[in-house]
Amino acid sequence: MRIAVIVAALAVTAAVAARISASASAEELRRIVAHGPWPPVFVPDASNRVSGVPGAIDLGRRIFFDPRMSPSGYMACVSCHQPDRAFTDAKARAHGLADLERNTIALANLRQQRWFGWGGASDSLWMASLRPILDPREFDGSAASVVRLFRREEELALCYRSVFGGSPFDDDEATMVNVGKALAAYLETLVTGRTPFDQYRDALERDDRSAVANYPPAARRGLRVFIGSGCDRCHRGANFSDGEFHATNISSRGTDLGRHEDVREWTASRFNLQSNYSDVGSRNAPTAPDRQRESGPGAFRTPSLRNVAVTAPYLHDGSVETLHEVIRQHAPAVRASGPNSAWKSTLTEREVEDLVAFLHTLTDEQAERRPLPTIAASCAAGG
């Protein structure tokens, strides 16, 4: 009798799931399926000749965790990007040698972006890796301080020679750029795993109704709110980010000009893709007008939503603590009644809860506790 009840319950669940799938319009299904597949196929960065090279990944991994990268001897990349906090720091705003004005960005899936940093001050992952080294508020380092690390550590110098085919002591600035490229090669390996949403999305694509039934009903409702409210216009694609810059009613507050300011830094940098340090060749790199579709002051890059539930606090300044509040502040609003009345969110509390339930299904099994990398005992052993 008990088995019959369980079988009947499963049949009802499958039937409900089938109705939900059938009730979704073809356009809704197309937009849902467009958020995959995951994981992405790795495509090496043409501007970084050691992208995907095992020895470079090993060298970058070693440097990422080494506090001797900074002149102070106690600041490392891992100081702000901690594996047990989803490679972020859980603080509202980053802190190196001094306070910074922006939230620390989680490092996973950065290879899926084409601009780096909240305001896009870097156009490559290796350029972005150089910025904290040189920023006086973070490492307060220099090309010379980077080279000192190789003078102190013969093993690292051996790794460098193995990867780049030359001495780290020939040209300080070139060595620093190569360190940025090794760091980028390591960062490219930080990819989040598959999630309950990915299972659901794939089941929809192949019309597997039994697998569709495993997705929580609240998450299904939240996904439809996500699509119906147009959240996927910016949070689109497999990484849930269009990689572009947008000013919202939240991000345009305050004195941080975002992209409006950072694009000037990018243009003036001698390390951008127009420079001779780019391995793609400056003649083949996108020109400034091609890559400068800018919004006004207060525009920031659309963050990925993968693992968003474990990367609080939120927004470029870390000013929002919970997903509920982020949704409430971003939701479309209308006046309750009359021109002088207050603005009112178009989302109900139930819809907010459902959206949060959906966002939680974008979390992979490891969640915020990313596994510590294995570092080979020697460069020779690390390949």
N, C-alpha and C positions, 0 to 999 in steps of 0.2 A: 504493500500500500504506500509506504514511504517513498519507495523508488518511483512509483507511478506519479506521485505528487511532484517529485523533483523533476522528472521528465516533462511533466506538463508545464511546470514553471519555466524550464529552459525553452520549451516550445513557444510559450507566451513571450519571453524575452526576445527570442529570435524574430518572432512575428512583429513585435514593436520596433525592433531595429530595422527590419525590412521596410516597414511603413515610413519610418523616419528617413531612410535612404531614398525611398521612392518619392517622398514628399518634397525632397530637395530638388530645386530646379536644376536643369542642365548647367546653367551659368554658375550656380552655387557649387556644384560638384567640380566644375572646371577650376574655380578659384581655390577650392580646398586642395585639389590634387596638385595645383601649381606650387604648393609649399613643399615640394619634394622633387626627386627622391633624396633620401639621406642614408648614409653619409655621402658627401660630395666626392667626385673623382678628383684626385690631386693633380693639379696642373702647376708645374714648376714656374717660378717667377723669372721671366726672361731677363729682368734687370739685375738679377742676382745669380751669378754663375755657379754658386755653390748651393742653390736652392735644391733641396731633396738629396743632397750628398751626405751619406752616413757620417763621414768624418767631420763635416761641418756641423751637423746636428749634435754630435758628441761634444765638439769644442764649444758650441753655443750653450749647451746644457751646463757644462762646467762653469763657464763664465757667468751664467745667469745666477748661480748659487754662490758665487765667490764675492765676499765683501771687500776683497782687496781691489776690486774694480774701482772703488772710490778712494780719493785721497785720504779721507777720514779713516778708512779701514773698517768701517762698520755698516756701510750702506751697500746693498746689493739689489739686483732686480727683484729678488724674492722678498725683500723687505716690504714692498707694497703689493706684490703679486704672489700671494701665498697659496700653495696647493690645497690646503685644508679650508680655504675660503673661496673656492672657485677661481683661483688665481687673481683675486682682488684683495681688499683689506678690510671690508665691512665698515669703513669709516665714511662719513659724509663727504669729506674732502681729503685728498691725498696729503701725506706729510713725509717729506724727505729730511733734508737738513733744515727746512723751514716749511711753513704751511703753503699749500697751493690752493688755487681757487676752484679746482674742478675735482669731481669724483673720479676715483681710480677705475679705469675700464678693465673688465674681465678680459683675459687674453685668449680665450677659446675662440676658434673659428675666424681668426683675423685674416686668414688667407682668402676668405670670401669677400673681403672688403677691397675697395680701390683707393679710399682715402682713410687716413689714420689719425686718431685723436678726435676729441669732441668737435673741434672746429676744422679738422682736415688740414693741419699744418704740415703734414707729411704725405707724400704721394707714393711711398713704398714702405714696406714693413721694415726694411733695413734703415731707412732714413728715420722712421719713428723710433727705432732702437737707439739711435744716436742722441736723440733729444734729451733724455734724462741724464745721460753721461755729462752733457755740456751745461745743463741748466744749473745755475748756482743755488737754486732752492732744492734740488734733488741730490745729485752726486757732487756737483761743483767740480767736475773733472775737466780733462783736456786730452788732446792727443798724446801729450807727453806722459800723463798719468796712466793712460791705457798701456803704453809701451812699457812703463815701469813694471807692470804686472808680469810681463813676459821676461823681463830681466830678473825678477825675483823667483820665477817658477820655470825651471828648465823644461819640465814636463809639458807645460802649456806652450812654450816656444816650439817644442817638438811637434805638438799637435798643429800649431799654426803652419809650420813648414810643410807638414804632410798634406794639409788642406789646400794651402794657397801657393805652394811651390816656390816660396822665397822666404827671406828672413824678415821677422817682424821689426827689425832694427834699421831697415833701409830708408823708410819714409814714414814718419810718425803719423801723419794724417791719413795716408793710405792704409796703414795698419789699423787705425781707429775705424775707418770705414769697413774694412774687412771684418773687424770684430762685430760691427753692426750687422753685417751679412750673415755671419755665423749665428748670432743671436736670432736673426730672422728665420734662419733654417730650422732652428730649434722650435721657435714659436709656431711655425707652420705645422708642427706635429701635434699641437694642442687642439684637438677636435672633439667636440662632445659626441656622446654615443647616441644610439637610437632611443626613442622615447615612445610612450603609449600613443602619442599623436601619430608618430610615423607608422606604427602598426595599423592604426585606424585608416590613415591616408592611403596606405598601400592596399588595404582590404577594399576600400572604396574603388580604387583604380581597377582592381581585378574583379570587382563585384562579388566579393566573398562575404556573404551576409552573416555567416556564422562568426567570422572574425570581427565584423562590424559590431556585433552584439556585445563584445567584450569592452567596448569603450564606454566610460561612465556616462549616464544620461545627462548629468549636469554639465559635463564637458562638451557633449554634443550640442546642448542648447547654447553654451557659451561660444562655441565655434560659430554657430549660426549668427549670434549677435556680433561677433568679431567680423564676419563677412558682411552682414547686413548693415553695420554701422560704418563700413568703409575703412576699418582699421588696416585692412590688407593693402590699401593704396600706398602706404608707406612701409608697413611691416609685411613685405611680400617676398616671394621666393623661398627656397629651401632654408635660407638662413633668417627668414623673417625680418629682412631689412633691405630697403632699396639702395642703401649706401649713400643717399643724398642728404641735403641739409634743409631743415624746415624750422620755421619759427612758429611756436605755438603760443597760446595765451599764458603758458607757464614759462617757456624758455625765453620769451622776449622780455621778461621782467629782469630788473637788475642792471648792473653795469658791464657785465661780460658780453662783448659783442659777437662772440662765437666765430662763425665762418668769416664774417665781415672783416675781422681783425686777423684771423689766422691765415687767410689767403695771402696777405701781404708778407707774412713770415715765410710761407712756402715759396712765394715768387722770388724772394730775396736770397733764399738759401743756396749755398754752393753745393748742397748734397741732394738736390732734387733730381728728378729724372731727366732734366735738361743738362745736367752736369756730366763731366767726363767720367765720373765715378759710376754712372749707370752702365751696366753691361749690355743693355739693349742698344746703346748708341744714341746720342742726343738727337741725331737726325730722324730716328725712328720713334722717338718718344712723343707722346701727345703734347701739343703746344698749349700754352696758357689759355688762349681763347677757347680751345676745344674742351678744356677741363674746368672751366670757370663759370659754370651755370649757377651763379650764386644767388642766394636769397638775401634779404636785407639784414640789418643788425639783429642779433639774437637768434640766428639760425644755427642749429646743431645737428650733427649727423644722427640719422635714425639708428638707434641701438638694436642689435639682434635681440629677439625674445627667447632664444634657446637658453634654458637654465635660468630664466629671469626670476623664478621664484626663490632662488638661493643667492641672489646677488644684490640684495638690499644694502644700503638705501639707494634710491633711484634718482634719475635725471642728472644733467651735467654738473649740478652743484650739490647733489646728494640731499636735496631739501625735502624729499618725500620718503617716508619710512615704509609704507605698505603698498602692495599692489592695489588694494581697494581704493586708496586715496589717489594713486596715479590715474586709475580709470575714471574716478569721479571728476578729476580736474581736466582730463583730456576729452571727456564725453561731450558730444554736441549738446548745445544748450539753446533754449528758447525762453522768451519772456513768458512768465506765468499768465499775465493778463494786463493789457494796458501798457503804454509806453514808459511809464515810470515804475513799473513793477520789477521785482528782482528776476534775475535769470535763473532758470530751472533746468536741471539735467534732463535729457530725453531718455535716460536709462533708469529703469526701476531698480530698487535694491536687489530684487531677485536676479535681474539681468547682470548687475555688478558681480553678485556672488557666482553666477554661472560663468562669467568671463574669467574670474579668478580661478575657478575650477578648471577651465580650459587651459589657462596659462600654466597651471601646475603640471599638466600632461606634457609640457614641453621640456620637462626635467628628465635627464637620463638617470641610469641606475646609480652612478657615482655621485650625483648631486654636487654639493659644494666640495666634497672631499676628493679632489683629484689625486690620482696615484702619484707617489713620488717617483721620479725617473730613475732608471738604473744607469749608473755611470760606470763605464768600464774602468778596470784597474789601471790601464795604460792606454795611450793613444793607439798603440799597435793592436791591442786587444779590441779597441772600439772601432776599428776599421777606418 
